[in-house]
């Protein structure tokens, strides 16, 4: 079932994932901006490959703006009588995110979102029961290709974290 779902996602999203991989290479700069054929052609003509990374500067500018305007998450009351509950909820939310050291994975997911168009956060607990946030590369996550709600994935039948590794 998982193999079928991942194959279906690979077929459906091949173009998207190829473009995201290229976008992340452009953000990283260096040889990631050039294909092997381009590098070989440049070297055979006795020229030097030059990488002018315009993408990184733009992405880093957006990331910097986010860092400068970062605020704590806050719960808001629905009714007037919810004030006490929302104040407590806001404090618990802040404590949980601080205890999880959440800013690093959130920032990494946001960087992937800005650079490649998709960023992922996964929430789980450690062996002591504390909440932990983990970032995953957008290239390693597949979701139901028949999902209609692409912003919230609320009607998604499955989301797979998929990574091919060697036995070593």
ABEGO torsion letter per residue (X at the ends): XAAAAAAAAAAAAAAAAAAAAAAAAAAAEEAAABBAAAAAAAAAAGBBBBBBBAAAAAAAAAAAAAAAABBBBBBBBABAAAAAAAAAAAAAAAAAAAAAGAAAAAAAAAAAAAAAGBBBBBBBBBAAGBBBBBBBBAAABBBBAABABAAAGAABABBBBBBBBBAX
